Amino acid sequence: MASGGDELVKYITEKVVVYIEDPRAIHARRAATKQPWSQKWFGMLPLGWSIWRSKWSHDKKE
């Protein structure tokens, strides 16, 4: 069990070092290309719902 813990610490350390050594521009690019959580979890459903809701509220105002 100790070797599994050592491997986990080694893996986490490697990931942290890679993250720290990357330039800030790469971090910003990753954050910019990230899709919204609603789209990630529910796909196109939130977009369709928001369009339907805006159309419904627009029709109701007229």
C-alpha positions in Angstrom: 0.0 0.0 0.0 2.9 2.4 0.7 4.1 2.1 -2.9 0.7 3.1 -4.2 0.7 6.2 -2.0 4.2 7.0 -3.2 3.1 6.7 -6.8 0.1 9.0 -6.2 2.3 11.6 -4.6 4.8 11.4 -7.5 1.9 11.7 -10.0 0.4 14.7 -8.3 3.9 16.4 -7.9 4.5 15.9 -11.7 1.2 17.5 -12.5 1.8 20.5 -10.2 5.3 21.1 -11.6 4.0 21.0 -15.2 1.2 23.4 -14.3 3.6 25.8 -12.6 6.2 25.7 -15.4 3.6 26.5 -18.2 3.5 30.1 -19.1 0.5 32.2 -18.1 -0.6 32.5 -21.7 -1.3 28.8 -21.9 -3.4 28.9 -18.8 -5.4 31.8 -20.1 -5.9 30.0 -23.5 -7.2 26.9 -21.7 -9.6 29.0 -19.6 -10.8 30.9 -22.7 -11.6 27.7 -24.7 -13.4 26.0 -21.8 -17.1 25.5 -22.5 -19.7 26.6 -20.0 -20.6 24.0 -17.3 -24.3 24.1 -18.4 -23.3 23.1 -21.9 -20.9 20.5 -20.6 -23.5 18.8 -18.4 -26.6 19.2 -20.5 -25.5 19.8 -24.1 -27.6 22.0 -26.3 -30.7 21.8 -24.0 -29.9 25.1 -22.1 -29.4 27.0 -25.3 -32.7 25.7 -26.8 -34.5 26.5 -23.5 -33.2 30.0 -23.3 -34.1 30.7 -27.0 -37.6 29.3 -26.4 -38.0 31.3 -23.2 -36.9 34.6 -24.8 -39.2 34.0 -27.8 -42.1 33.2 -25.4 -41.5 36.3 -23.3 -41.1 38.4 -26.4 -44.4 37.1 -27.8 -46.1 37.7 -24.5 -45.1 41.4 -24.4 -46.6 42.1 -27.8 
